[in-house]
Amino acid sequence: MKKNFRHDVMAIAHRIFSLAQMSWSIALKKAWMIVKLISRMKKGVVSFQYQKIDGSIRTAKGTLVKTITDLLVNGTGKSNDKTVAYFDIEKQGFRCFKIENILTIG
């Protein structure tokens, strides 16, 4: 069966709902933001905000454009469905954040 974006949104929403103990409506909104963010980062640089583990708010400019990331990936990282990894344009390095901590997309 072919996956589509609705399947991805629901899978992410379920993870957020179970991990962060938030309401279903908030989990669904955050899941939509995550799917949109990843989609937009694959096309270019996107500004977004998320809450760091220490509680502070981080504004980041990130990308997932293959021409940039393929040159920098050494192949030792592992995929994780609880976080979003991205290449930070300002810090010139890979960063990640928990999916339930997304706040806004610019």
C-alpha positions as CSV (number, residue, x, y, z in Angstrom):
1,M,0.0,0.0,0.0
2,K,1.3,3.4,-1.0
3,K,1.8,5.9,1.9
4,N,0.6,9.5,1.5
5,F,0.9,12.7,3.4
6,R,-2.3,12.1,5.4
7,H,-0.9,8.8,6.6
8,D,2.3,10.5,7.7
9,V,0.4,13.3,9.5
10,M,-1.7,10.7,11.4
11,A,1.3,8.6,12.3
12,I,3.2,11.7,13.6
13,A,0.1,13.0,15.5
14,H,-0.3,9.6,17.2
15,R,3.4,9.7,18.3
16,I,3.0,13.3,19.6
17,F,-0.2,12.3,21.4
18,S,1.3,9.3,23.1
19,L,4.7,10.9,23.9
20,A,3.7,14.4,25.1
21,Q,0.4,13.7,26.6
22,M,-1.3,16.6,24.8
23,S,-4.8,16.8,23.4
24,W,-5.5,15.2,20.0
25,S,-6.2,18.5,18.4
26,I,-2.9,20.0,19.4
27,A,-1.0,16.8,18.4
28,L,-2.7,16.9,15.0
29,K,-1.8,20.6,14.5
30,K,1.8,20.0,15.4
31,A,1.9,16.9,13.1
32,W,0.7,19.1,10.2
33,M,3.4,21.6,11.0
34,I,6.1,18.9,11.0
35,V,5.0,17.5,7.6
36,K,4.8,21.0,6.1
37,L,8.2,21.9,7.6
38,I,9.9,18.8,6.3
39,S,8.4,19.3,2.9
40,R,9.4,23.0,2.7
41,M,13.0,22.2,4.0
42,K,13.4,19.7,1.2
43,K,12.9,22.6,-1.3
44,G,14.9,25.3,0.5
45,V,15.8,27.2,3.6
46,V,12.9,27.6,6.2
47,S,12.8,29.7,9.3
48,F,11.0,28.0,12.3
49,Q,10.8,27.9,16.1
50,Y,10.9,25.1,18.6
51,Q,11.3,24.7,22.3
52,K,14.6,23.3,23.4
53,I,14.9,20.7,26.2
54,D,16.0,23.4,28.7
55,G,12.7,25.3,27.9
56,S,14.2,28.1,25.9
57,I,12.8,29.0,22.5
58,R,15.1,28.5,19.5
59,T,14.6,30.2,16.2
60,A,16.4,28.3,13.5
61,K,16.9,28.5,9.7
62,G,17.2,24.9,8.4
63,T,17.2,23.0,5.2
64,L,17.1,19.4,3.9
65,V,18.1,20.2,0.3
66,K,19.9,17.1,-1.0
67,T,22.7,19.1,-2.7
68,I,23.7,20.5,0.7
69,T,23.0,17.6,3.0
70,D,24.5,14.9,0.8
71,L,27.9,16.6,0.8
72,L,27.9,16.7,4.6
73,V,26.4,13.4,5.7
74,N,29.0,10.7,6.5
75,G,26.4,8.0,6.9
76,T,26.8,7.2,10.6
77,G,23.5,8.8,11.8
78,K,20.4,6.8,12.7
79,S,16.9,7.7,11.7
80,N,14.5,8.5,14.6
81,D,10.8,9.0,14.3
82,K,10.6,11.1,17.5
83,T,12.8,13.9,16.3
84,V,13.3,16.1,13.2
85,A,16.9,16.4,12.0
86,Y,17.9,19.4,9.8
87,F,21.0,21.2,8.6
88,D,21.2,24.6,10.5
89,I,22.3,27.3,8.1
90,E,23.4,29.7,10.8
91,K,25.4,27.1,12.9
92,Q,26.6,25.2,9.8
93,G,25.8,21.8,11.4
94,F,23.1,19.3,11.8
95,R,20.7,19.7,14.6
96,C,17.4,18.0,15.7
97,F,14.4,18.7,17.9
98,K,11.6,16.6,19.4
99,I,8.5,16.5,17.2
100,E,6.2,17.6,20.0
101,N,8.3,20.8,20.5
102,I,7.6,22.6,17.2
103,L,6.1,26.0,17.8
104,T,5.9,28.0,14.5
105,I,7.0,27.9,10.9
106,G,8.0,31.2,9.2
